[in-house]
Amino acid sequence: MLTREGERPRLRTAGILLTCLTALAATSLVAGPAIAHGDAGPCALRRTPAHHSEGLDTWNGAYPRPSRALDAVMVFLSFPDSPPLTTPRELAADYFPATSDFFDQASYGRFRLRAHPQHEWVEMPEDSTMYAIERDWDPQHRASYLRDAVAAADPRVDFSAYDIVYFVADPDAPGVNSDATKVVNFDRPMRADGTSIRRIVTVFERHPPDRNVLAHETGHVFDLPDLYHRPTDGDGDWDTHVGDWDVMGSQFGLAPELFGWHKWKLGWLGPRQVVCVDGGPRRLTLDPLAAQPVRGGVGATKLAVIRTGRGSAVAVEARGAVGNDRGTCSEGVLAYHVRNETASGRGPVEVIDAHPGSEACDTESVYPPLADAPVRVGEAFTVPGERIRIEVEDRTPSGAWTVKISPT
């Protein structure tokens, strides 16, 4: 790309060791300035050094906060050993506007992800097989891939103009492995066009890709954790922690709306939309989490929180078949544990199953035992191990749930 003065800048790579950290490595190395989330009261867990901590009393300044419009560049990478069978335009349509629409709905219009897909392939200097692309990528091969990708793209892309970088590999190249799609963080930021690049989303998806995969990876860019359980031996179920109930658990979930806790963390829920249940019984009306607020309204209650310990809480929200949750197979009031010292991928959020003896949507759900986890109208449920009783008394004509929460 050309500067305003017509000069072609040289890619500055001095100091780049590219000791890259995957999304499972600690990226809270730079705490950044604290940003308050409003008067959250005693129910707001503090942010800890845990990777993608679920604490939300302050914002980690190492991550862009989606409280304004952010610009994302999408660069399409080809390889000498495989002429592309698709076009950048076709691949861009796999992800946008769907990903932007997901965040527009999830944020109630408070955040806009603006995609800027490039129109031409950028050819890498090495064959796709030379980079040994795989899920648990060797750091040296990964570093070589990213160094080459930035260098190849720099003549055409002004990286200083964008908040987020997506590198999309040719899905038909023989060395491309879709399991390697993830966010790569750097212990030392890369430098290009006078700007620091702290993380890059590396996309190796098939065409068409997994559903909501880019929404999941973009969530990591905003400091959200992986909510799935990765079996240590490679065998077993990945979705035992949250099932279908948040895109950070599974991109295939039937109800992929971000948890209310995550919306609170990202600044998309205001103080009036979060109720801290502290003390005696509390009766309140919970609006479906994925429902858009009434125009001109002050904001219906979306989330109730009960503090259960120094670093833990139980969150309660209503989930209905609307918006990003329109594909859900069950509706009701969902409760889940939140722990601020549990790292990404180790269960920082766990859905509480109100119907542990049954399951639902066997052929569609990513984890049927949790598909019917919500408490339904007319039911009461006591959270195991906690002195918390949740009773769903009624559903209003507008679709909200009347709930009584009793710390017993």
TORGU-120403 format. One record per residue (C-alpha): z, x, y; residue number from 1; residue in three letters. Coordinates in steps of 0.1 Angstrom, whole numbers, plus 5000, padded with zeros to 4 digits. Example, Ala and Ser with C-alpha at 12.3 -4.5 7.8 and 13.67 -1.06 7.14 Angstrom:
2
((5078,5123,4955),1,"Ala")
((5071,5137,4989),2,"Ser")
END
This chain:
408
((5000,5000,5000),1,"Met")
((4994,5011,5036),2,"Leu")
((5020,5013,5063),3,"Thr")
((5015,4997,5097),4,"Arg")
((5003,5030,5110),5,"Glu")
((4977,5032,5082),6,"Gly")
((4994,5060,5064),7,"Glu")
((5000,5059,5026),8,"Arg")
((5036,5067,5020),9,"Pro")
((5047,5091,4992),10,"Arg")
((5070,5076,4966),11,"Leu")
((5104,5092,4971),12,"Arg")
((5120,5099,4938),13,"Thr")
((5144,5127,4948),14,"Ala")
((5177,5122,4932),15,"Gly")
((5164,5097,4907),16,"Ile")
((5179,5105,4873),17,"Leu")
((5172,5069,4862),18,"Leu")
((5202,5068,4840),19,"Thr")
((5196,5031,4837),20,"Cys")
((5222,5006,4826),21,"Leu")
((5212,4974,4809),22,"Thr")
((5227,4941,4818),23,"Ala")
((5256,4948,4794),24,"Leu")
((5266,4980,4813),25,"Ala")
((5291,4979,4842),26,"Ala")
((5273,4973,4875),27,"Thr")
((5303,4966,4896),28,"Ser")
((5303,5003,4907),29,"Leu")
((5299,4993,4943),30,"Val")
((5323,4966,4953),31,"Ala")
((5309,4960,4987),32,"Gly")
((5326,4940,5014),33,"Pro")
((5346,4910,5005),34,"Ala")
((5332,4876,5013),35,"Ile")
((5355,4847,5012),36,"Ala")
((5346,4815,4994),37,"His")
((5366,4792,5016),38,"Gly")
((5401,4778,5011),39,"Asp")
((5399,4776,4973),40,"Ala")
((5436,4774,4969),41,"Gly")
((5456,4786,4938),42,"Pro")
((5428,4778,4913),43,"Cys")
((5404,4805,4924),44,"Ala")
((5406,4834,4900),45,"Leu")
((5403,4868,4916),46,"Arg")
((5373,4891,4909),47,"Arg")
((5381,4920,4886),48,"Thr")
((5363,4951,4875),49,"Pro")
((5350,4933,4844),50,"Ala")
((5312,4934,4843),51,"His")
((5300,4902,4860),52,"His")
((5336,4890,4864),53,"Ser")
((5340,4853,4867),54,"Glu")
((5365,4858,4895),55,"Gly")
((5353,4842,4927),56,"Leu")
((5378,4849,4954),57,"Asp")
((5354,4875,4968),58,"Thr")
((5317,4884,4965),59,"Trp")
((5305,4916,4949),60,"Asn")
((5283,4931,4977),61,"Gly")
((5263,4951,4951),62,"Ala")
((5244,4919,4943),63,"Tyr")
((5222,4897,4966),64,"Pro")
((5240,4864,4972),65,"Arg")
((5217,4834,4969),66,"Pro")
((5231,4817,4999),67,"Ser")
((5197,4820,5018),68,"Arg")
((5161,4823,5008),69,"Ala")
((5153,4854,4988),70,"Leu")
((5119,4870,4983),71,"Asp")
((5108,4882,4948),72,"Ala")
((5078,4903,4940),73,"Val")
((5062,4899,4906),74,"Met")
((5042,4930,4895),75,"Val")
((5020,4928,4864),76,"Phe")
((5017,4959,4843),77,"Leu")
((4989,4967,4819),78,"Ser")
((4984,4997,4796),79,"Phe")
((4955,5020,4786),80,"Pro")
((4957,5010,4749),81,"Asp")
((4953,4973,4755),82,"Ser")
((4929,4955,4779),83,"Pro")
((4947,4924,4791),84,"Pro")
((4936,4890,4776),85,"Leu")
((4952,4870,4804),86,"Thr")
((4952,4872,4842),87,"Thr")
((4982,4877,4866),88,"Pro")
((4976,4842,4879),89,"Arg")
((4980,4827,4844),90,"Glu")
((5012,4847,4838),91,"Leu")
((5027,4839,4872),92,"Ala")
((5022,4802,4864),93,"Ala")
((5044,4806,4833),94,"Asp")
((5073,4813,4856),95,"Tyr")
((5067,4797,4890),96,"Phe")
((5072,4772,4904),97,"Pro")
((5094,4763,4875),98,"Ala")
((5120,4790,4881),99,"Thr")
((5122,4783,4919),100,"Ser")
((5125,4746,4911),101,"Asp")
((5154,4753,4887),102,"Phe")
((5174,4771,4914),103,"Phe")
((5164,4746,4941),104,"Asp")
((5179,4718,4920),105,"Gln")
((5209,4739,4909),106,"Ala")
((5218,4749,4944),107,"Ser")
((5213,4714,4958),108,"Tyr")
((5186,4728,4981),109,"Gly")
((5209,4755,4995),110,"Arg")
((5189,4784,4980),111,"Phe")
((5152,4790,4977),112,"Arg")
((5137,4817,4955),113,"Leu")
((5103,4826,4970),114,"Arg")
((5080,4843,4945),115,"Ala")
((5052,4867,4956),116,"His")
((5031,4874,4925),117,"Pro")
((5006,4902,4928),118,"Gln")
((4970,4893,4921),119,"His")
((4958,4924,4901),120,"Glu")
((4970,4943,4871),121,"Trp")
((4987,4977,4878),122,"Val")
((4978,5001,4850),123,"Glu")
((5006,5023,4836),124,"Met")
((4998,5059,4829),125,"Pro")
((5008,5058,4792),126,"Glu")
((4999,5036,4763),127,"Asp")
((5024,5007,4756),128,"Ser")
((5035,5023,4723),129,"Thr")
((5046,5055,4741),130,"Met")
((5075,5037,4758),131,"Tyr")
((5092,5026,4726),132,"Ala")
((5101,4992,4741),133,"Ile")
((5128,4973,4722),134,"Glu")
((5159,4953,4728),135,"Arg")
((5184,4982,4727),136,"Asp")
((5161,5005,4746),137,"Trp")
((5166,5042,4744),138,"Asp")
((5176,5053,4780),139,"Pro")
((5151,5080,4782),140,"Gln")
((5121,5058,4773),141,"His")
((5134,5030,4795),142,"Arg")
((5138,5055,4824),143,"Ala")
((5102,5068,4818),144,"Ser")
((5089,5032,4818),145,"Tyr")
((5106,5023,4851),146,"Leu")
((5097,5055,4868),147,"Arg")
((5061,5051,4859),148,"Asp")
((5060,5014,4869),149,"Ala")
((5075,5020,4903),150,"Val")
((5051,5050,4909),151,"Ala")
((5021,5030,4898),152,"Ala")
((5029,4999,4918),153,"Ala")
((5040,5017,4950),154,"Asp")
((5005,5021,4965),155,"Pro")
((5001,4983,4964),156,"Arg")
((5036,4970,4969),157,"Val")
((5059,4974,4999),158,"Asp")
((5092,4972,4980),159,"Phe")
((5112,4971,5013),160,"Ser")
((5099,4935,5018),161,"Ala")
((5115,4921,4987),162,"Tyr")
((5150,4912,4975),163,"Asp")
((5142,4910,4938),164,"Ile")
((5117,4929,4917),165,"Val")
((5101,4915,4885),166,"Tyr")
((5080,4938,4863),167,"Phe")
((5059,4917,4839),168,"Val")
((5043,4936,4811),169,"Ala")
((5010,4925,4795),170,"Asp")
((5023,4903,4767),171,"Pro")
((4994,4912,4743),172,"Asp")
((4999,4950,4745),173,"Ala")
((5009,4963,4710),174,"Pro")
((5040,4981,4722),175,"Gly")
((5055,4952,4740),176,"Val")
((5086,4935,4725),177,"Asn")
((5098,4902,4739),178,"Ser")
((5134,4910,4729),179,"Asp")
((5135,4937,4756),180,"Ala")
((5134,4912,4785),181,"Thr")
((5165,4919,4806),182,"Lys")
((5178,4931,4839),183,"Val")
((5181,4969,4842),184,"Val")
((5206,4983,4866),185,"Asn")
((5207,5018,4879),186,"Phe")
((5238,5040,4883),187,"Asp")
((5218,5056,4911),188,"Arg")
((5194,5033,4931),189,"Pro")
((5157,5042,4930),190,"Met")
((5141,5048,4963),191,"Arg")
((5107,5035,4974),192,"Ala")
((5093,5026,5008),193,"Asp")
((5125,5035,5024),194,"Gly")
((5146,5010,5005),195,"Thr")
((5170,5012,4976),196,"Ser")
((5162,4994,4944),197,"Ile")
((5194,4987,4925),198,"Arg")
((5180,4966,4896),199,"Arg")
((5147,4955,4882),200,"Ile")
((5140,4925,4860),201,"Val")
((5118,4938,4831),202,"Thr")
((5098,4910,4815),203,"Val")
((5082,4914,4781),204,"Phe")
((5078,4877,4772),205,"Glu")
((5050,4862,4751),206,"Arg")
((5025,4839,4768),207,"His")
((5037,4812,4772),208,"Pro")
((5073,4825,4775),209,"Pro")
((5107,4812,4763),210,"Asp")
((5118,4782,4783),211,"Arg")
((5140,4791,4814),212,"Asn")
((5140,4828,4804),213,"Val")
((5134,4840,4840),214,"Leu")
((5161,4817,4854),215,"Ala")
((5185,4833,4829),216,"His")
((5176,4869,4839),217,"Glu")
((5176,4860,4876),218,"Thr")
((5211,4847,4872),219,"Gly")
((5222,4883,4863),220,"His")
((5207,4894,4896),221,"Val")
((5232,4871,4912),222,"Phe")
((5261,4886,4892),223,"Asp")
((5263,4859,4865),224,"Leu")
((5273,4870,4830),225,"Pro")
((5258,4865,4796),226,"Asp")
((5276,4836,4780),227,"Leu")
((5262,4839,4745),228,"Tyr")
((5280,4856,4716),229,"His")
((5260,4886,4701),230,"Arg")
((5270,4891,4665),231,"Pro")
((5279,4927,4659),232,"Thr")
((5260,4929,4626),233,"Asp")
((5229,4911,4640),234,"Gly")
((5236,4881,4617),235,"Asp")
((5252,4848,4628),236,"Gly")
((5250,4823,4656),237,"Asp")
((5246,4835,4692),238,"Trp")
((5256,4802,4709),239,"Asp")
((5291,4796,4697),240,"Thr")
((5307,4801,4732),241,"His")
((5289,4775,4753),242,"Val")
((5261,4760,4732),243,"Gly")
((5235,4742,4753),244,"Asp")
((5257,4739,4785),245,"Trp")
((5245,4767,4808),246,"Asp")
((5213,4787,4811),247,"Val")
((5233,4819,4810),248,"Met")
((5242,4810,4774),249,"Gly")
((5207,4801,4762),250,"Ser")
((5174,4796,4779),251,"Gln")
((5166,4770,4753),252,"Phe")
((5196,4748,4761),253,"Gly")
((5192,4711,4764),254,"Leu")
((5216,4710,4794),255,"Ala")
((5208,4743,4811),256,"Pro")
((5224,4735,4845),257,"Glu")
((5247,4762,4857),258,"Leu")
((5283,4755,4852),259,"Phe")
((5302,4741,4882),260,"Gly")
((5323,4773,4882),261,"Trp")
((5291,4793,4887),262,"His")
((5279,4771,4915),263,"Lys")
((5313,4776,4931),264,"Trp")
((5310,4814,4926),265,"Lys")
((5275,4814,4942),266,"Leu")
((5286,4793,4972),267,"Gly")
((5267,4762,4963),268,"Trp")
((5298,4740,4961),269,"Leu")
((5318,4734,4992),270,"Gly")
((5356,4730,4995),271,"Pro")
((5355,4692,4993),272,"Arg")
((5335,4693,4961),273,"Gln")
((5361,4714,4942),274,"Val")
((5395,4699,4934),275,"Val")
((5424,4721,4923),276,"Cys")
((5447,4701,4900),277,"Val")
((5481,4715,4906),278,"Asp")
((5512,4696,4897),279,"Gly")
((5513,4660,4885),280,"Gly")
((5485,4637,4872),281,"Pro")
((5454,4634,4893),282,"Arg")
((5428,4606,4891),283,"Arg")
((5394,4615,4906),284,"Leu")
((5357,4606,4904),285,"Thr")
((5334,4633,4892),286,"Leu")
((5297,4631,4902),287,"Asp")
((5273,4644,4876),288,"Pro")
((5270,4681,4881),289,"Leu")
((5232,4681,4882),290,"Ala")
((5229,4651,4905),291,"Ala")
((5217,4658,4940),292,"Gln")
((5242,4649,4968),293,"Pro")
((5236,4617,4987),294,"Val")
((5217,4624,5019),295,"Arg")
((5241,4626,5048),296,"Gly")
((5272,4625,5025),297,"Gly")
((5301,4649,5027),298,"Val")
((5296,4659,4991),299,"Gly")
((5311,4642,4961),300,"Ala")
((5336,4660,4938),301,"Thr")
((5317,4681,4913),302,"Lys")
((5344,4703,4898),303,"Leu")
((5381,4701,4889),304,"Ala")
((5401,4732,4881),305,"Val")
((5435,4737,4864),306,"Ile")
((5450,4772,4866),307,"Arg")
((5463,4782,4832),308,"Thr")
((5473,4818,4838),309,"Gly")
((5470,4848,4861),310,"Arg")
((5434,4853,4849),311,"Gly")
((5425,4820,4833),312,"Ser")
((5416,4785,4842),313,"Ala")
((5402,4753,4826),314,"Val")
((5373,4738,4845),315,"Ala")
((5363,4701,4842),316,"Val")
((5330,4686,4852),317,"Glu")
((5307,4657,4845),318,"Ala")
((5274,4662,4827),319,"Arg")
((5247,4635,4828),320,"Gly")
((5210,4632,4820),321,"Ala")
((5197,4641,4855),322,"Val")
((5180,4670,4872),323,"Gly")
((5182,4703,4852),324,"Asn")
((5203,4684,4826),325,"Asp")
((5178,4656,4821),326,"Arg")
((5171,4668,4785),327,"Gly")
((5208,4666,4774),328,"Thr")
((5215,4647,4742),329,"Cys")
((5251,4637,4752),330,"Ser")
((5268,4628,4785),331,"Glu")
((5305,4628,4796),332,"Gly")
((5332,4650,4810),333,"Val")
((5330,4686,4798),334,"Leu")
((5358,4711,4799),335,"Ala")
((5357,4749,4794),336,"Tyr")
((5379,4779,4796),337,"His")
((5372,4806,4823),338,"Val")
((5386,4841,4821),339,"Arg")
((5381,4866,4849),340,"Asn")
((5389,4898,4829),341,"Glu")
((5365,4891,4801),342,"Thr")
((5332,4909,4805),343,"Ala")
((5297,4896,4802),344,"Ser")
((5287,4889,4766),345,"Gly")
((5323,4887,4754),346,"Arg")
((5331,4851,4761),347,"Gly")
((5342,4848,4798),348,"Pro")
((5335,4811,4794),349,"Val")
((5341,4790,4763),350,"Glu")
((5333,4753,4761),351,"Val")
((5362,4731,4747),352,"Ile")
((5349,4708,4720),353,"Asp")
((5364,4673,4724),354,"Ala")
((5349,4663,4691),355,"His")
((5355,4693,4668),356,"Pro")
((5348,4673,4636),357,"Gly")
((5313,4663,4645),358,"Ser")
((5280,4676,4659),359,"Glu")
((5249,4662,4676),360,"Ala")
((5211,4668,4680),361,"Cys")
((5208,4688,4648),362,"Asp")
((5171,4696,4653),363,"Thr")
((5171,4702,4691),364,"Glu")
((5204,4717,4701),365,"Ser")
((5209,4755,4700),366,"Val")
((5244,4749,4686),367,"Tyr")
((5249,4713,4674),368,"Pro")
((5288,4716,4670),369,"Pro")
((5291,4718,4708),370,"Leu")
((5263,4694,4716),371,"Ala")
((5288,4665,4716),372,"Asp")
((5316,4685,4733),373,"Ala")
((5320,4661,4764),374,"Pro")
((5348,4635,4765),375,"Val")
((5332,4600,4766),376,"Arg")
((5342,4569,4784),377,"Val")
((5373,4553,4768),378,"Gly")
((5384,4586,4752),379,"Glu")
((5414,4609,4759),380,"Ala")
((5416,4645,4749),381,"Phe")
((5443,4671,4750),382,"Thr")
((5431,4707,4754),383,"Val")
((5442,4727,4724),384,"Pro")
((5469,4753,4734),385,"Gly")
((5472,4740,4769),386,"Glu")
((5493,4712,4784),387,"Arg")
((5463,4694,4798),388,"Ile")
((5452,4659,4790),389,"Arg")
((5418,4646,4801),390,"Ile")
((5412,4608,4800),391,"Glu")
((5378,4593,4810),392,"Val")
((5386,4558,4822),393,"Glu")
((5353,4545,4834),394,"Asp")
((5318,4551,4847),395,"Arg")
((5309,4538,4881),396,"Thr")
((5276,4520,4889),397,"Pro")
((5263,4551,4906),398,"Ser")
((5268,4571,4873),399,"Gly")
((5299,4590,4882),400,"Ala")
((5329,4593,4859),401,"Trp")
((5365,4582,4867),402,"Thr")
((5388,4608,4852),403,"Val")
((5425,4612,4849),404,"Lys")
((5437,4648,4845),405,"Ile")
((5473,4652,4835),406,"Ser")
((5490,4687,4833),407,"Pro")
((5517,4676,4807),408,"Thr")
END
